[in-house]
């Protein structure tokens, strides 16, 4: 846009006269301002008079316009085809193609070109025809410069305004197209309501999301499409009247689909600031008065997938993924709520701790997949025993917690426990096998057994372990004497550690006899614990816990060293030829330096390897046969004897008898106990003796407790036996006296 023109330069009058340093008085300031405010334009001057063309050109050049000159219509159209022309100054009377013909051709081929007629023909008819053909104005020759500049400025100014209007219209049209494209292809529902809450606009997204056609929605009230439980929230979203920051955002609603079989969908409704969007939802403001409310404009975003994901995550956080039962966290949350309600109502509730009996055996026998299937079937059966208001939770591998509210004391709780036990009298069919499931159930009542959640759960847990200890498959209520029993394992573990430090353990020795010549041929080292408070404690009370806690390694090392030390004393007293048998645990055999510890104990006390016999059970040997073979072969090279203890009760293949460097088989006492008379027959014992003779292995019969059993063994040719009939475990001093008396 040219904003100013110097009036100190040269200007021209229509006659071509030059004036330097001043403006011709005939050109007034109003004309100068008009033409100066107009944009520089390209003007085509069409006139057969050469001086006229040049005069007009010189005048317009002074105002920054570009001028093209044509002597006739043909030349004018040639220039129009080569240049972009904004305005044409046209004479009417020209040889060849006159001005009327030029205007007709311009109207057909150059409709955006503005024309000002500059002619000496001034009749009314000619002026009317000119305007009819599209001329913007008509000036008479000879022209007045002020008038020409004024008319020219007006036409150019009008042309500029029209151009700007067209640009605005094009931008508005493009903006509307973009908006329409965005709205039509938006993943969200975009809607507008009138002041009554009825839809006056909604995009096509409502069809794909909810199944409605547009005509089914327009004109209807929004409440017809809102889930009935969310109507109150919808009033603050769909029918929002506030604007700006006070408008509702992220309000979650549920909309109903057209097909009743389809689930409702979750939405977030956003009320748009209608003043900022300039959608005219409010009428225009007048002074300080707000405009009249005319409707609501909003966006509803489908968040159904997010809600489903949140529900899945929330379910996984508070439920067991295998059985779909509540987990420990959800159970504790419901128990807290139930305790609060019970306190207000002064009512009673029961907490039960259920532990499946023998689940590990079933899981190991049939596999983990079958075990998982069993847990699912068990959970289903348990739920069938309960009310909807009760809570059953899986809190461990085979452990369940049960919350039963509003019970009338122990009688009601006992009925539920008995109902559960009756439910599992019938077997569970699993992979073609009939599996019998039973539970050990501990029961604690609020308020008599505890006031808090932790105490109730712990009390029920104690009662459950008490049932386990007395044979499983039952239920029991918590009692005061269970506290000490429940804490006994921890106290026992601490006692074992203290006993190792304070040397409270002692070895007893049970003799093995050669039944043919009635002499002692060996001794089995058995550990006892001289407890400072409980007195003499037998190994079956502390050895299993020692294996569970790993203390068996320290205890086993002590037993081995003490046995070798006692064996050294026998040798020093001339009591030679007696083999010392020492039991070895699975944890000891798995130690990388197992052989080195055995050899170190022998060397430390100067004991020949042939006088030490290691007793290992079948199950321990089969845990890692390759490792056991290599370790025991190295010990056998030192002369150490190897015996299989409790032979016959394992589940292993007999092939290991040839792979291992064995010396002795010890028949388990369970087989010997079946012999009640010398004439009795036991095919297993007979087979073991026959097999041992073929493998050149010695056989020691354990648990000989009567003369009939001893006679039966002698009849079979068994040379070695041990048991209470032959000799009970004795202290080291008594064992030495026995050796001196019976050692041949």
C-alpha positions, 0 to 999 in steps of 0.5 A: 500500500502506497501511503504517501506521494511527494507533491514537490516533484513533477506533476502534469496537467491534461495538456502535457504542461510541466510545472517544477517545484509546485503542484498545479492549483487545479489538483486539490488536497482532497483528491491528493489524499484519496489517490495517495491512500490507494494502492499502486495499480496497473492502469491500461489507458486506451485512447486513439489520441496520442497526446491524451494517452501520454498526458494521463500517463504522466499524471498517474505516474506521479502517483506511483501507478504503472501505466500501459498505453493502447491506441485501440481495442485490438492493442488493448486486448493484446496487452491484457493477455500479457499483463495483470491490469487492475483498471482501464481508462477507456475512450469510446470513439476509436477506429476499428473496435470502439469502446462499447465493443471493448467493454463487451469483450472485457465483460466476457473475458476479464470480468474482474477488470474495472473500467472508467470511461473517458470520452468526449461523447456525453449524451445520456444514452451513451452514459447509460449504455456505458454503465450498463456494460459495467463501467465504474464511472464516466468522465468527459473530455477534456477531463479535470485532473482533480475529478479524474484523480478523485474518481480513480481513487474511489474506484481503486479504493473500492477495488481494494475493499472488494479484494479484501472482502474476497480474501476474508470470505476465502479465509472464512470458507477455508476455516469453515471447511477445516472446522467442518472436516475436524468436526465430522472426523473427530473421534469425539461427539461434538454437540450443541444444545439449545436453552431447553437442553435439546440437541440442535447440532451433533456430529456423525460420531454419535452414529458409530459410538451409540448407533443413533442416526442424526435425526433420532437425536436432533430435537430430543432432550439430552436426558433421554440418552444419559444413563439414569444413574448419571442424570444428576451429573449430566445437569452439570455437564450437558446443560452447562451454563458457566464459561471460562475456568468455572465450566465443567471439565472431565465429568464422567458420564455413561450414555445409553446405546441405541441397541439395548443389548449393547453396554452403556459407554463411559464418556468425559463431557467437556463444556467449552468456554463459549465466549472464547469459541465465539459460537454465539451460545450467548447473545452479544453483550450490551454494556455491562449486561451479559448476553442472553443464554441460548445453549451449550456447546460441548465435547463428549469423549469416549473413554470406555476402553480406558474405563475397562482397562482401569477396571481390569487393573483394579480387579487385578490389584484386589483379586487373585488372578487364578481363582478370581477371589479377593486377595489379602488386601481386599479381604483386610479392607472388607474385614476393617469395614465389617469390624466397624459395622460390628462395633456399631451394631454390637454384633459378632463376626467370624474369621476363618483360616482355611488351609488345604491338607496334602495339597503339595502331594497332589501338586507334585504328583499331578503337576502345577497345571492340575494343581491350579485347576484344583484350586479353581474347583475348590474355590468354586465349592467353597463359594457354594457354601457361603452367603453373598455377604460373606467374603472368601479370599485366597491369601496364599498358595493353598490358604484361604481366609473367610469372613462371616458377618452377623453370626450368633457365636460359636454355634453358627461358626461351627455350622459353617465349618462343618458345612465346608467339611461336608462339601468336600467329602465327595472327591474332586475329579481331576484329569481322570483321578479322584482327588479327596480334598480336606481342610484344616480350619481355624476360627476366631470370633469378634469380639471374644477372640480379638478386637482388631483385624491383625489379632483376629487373623493371627488367632485364626491362623494359630487355631488352624496350625493346632488342627494341623498338629493333631491330624488335619481335616477338622476345625477348631476355635482359638484358645489361650493355650494355643499362643505358646504352641504357635510360637513354639517353632520360633522359640525352638529355632532360637533354642537350637542355635543356643544349644549349638553355642552352649554344647547342649547336644549329646550323642547316644549310641544304639548297637547293631548286633551280629545275631548269629554269634551275639556280638556287637558289630556296629553302633549308630550315633543318635543325637539328643538335646539336653534342654535346660528347661525341658530336659532330654529332647528327642531328635524328631522334635528338633531335627525337622525344624533344623532341616527347614531353617538350615541349622542341620548343617551346623548340627550335622558337622557337630554329630560327625565330629563327635562320632569320630571323636568317640570312635577314637576313644574306642580305638584307644581302649582296644575296642576295634572293629566296630563300625560307627554309623552316622546319618547324613541329611540332604543339605549336607550331601548337597554341600560342595565340600561334603567329601572334604568335611568327612575326610577332615573329621577322619584325619582330625581324630585319626580314624580309619575310613573303614570304621565310618559308615554314612547312612543316607535315605533313598529320597536324599540319594535320588534328588541328584543322583549324578552328584551323589554318585561322584561324591560317594565314590570319592569317599568310598576310595577313602574306605568310608562305608555307604549305607541306604537307610529306611530301604524300601519306603522310597519311590525310586528305581532300584537301578541306583543300587548298582550305580552307587558304591554301597555296602549296606541296606537297612530295611525299614522298621515298618516291614519288620513290624509286620512279622508277629510269628516266625512262620509269617511270610513277608515277600518284600523282606525275602526279596530284599535279602535275595537281591542283597546277596546277588549284589554282595550287600550287607543287610541290617534289619531295623526295629527288631522288638520281639523274639518272633521277629529275631527268629524270622531274621535268623531263618532268612540268614540275616546276620545284622539287626538292631532294635529295642530287643537287642539294645536301646540307645545309650550314653557314650559311657554305657555304650563303651561298657557294652562294647567291652562286654559283647565285643568278641 
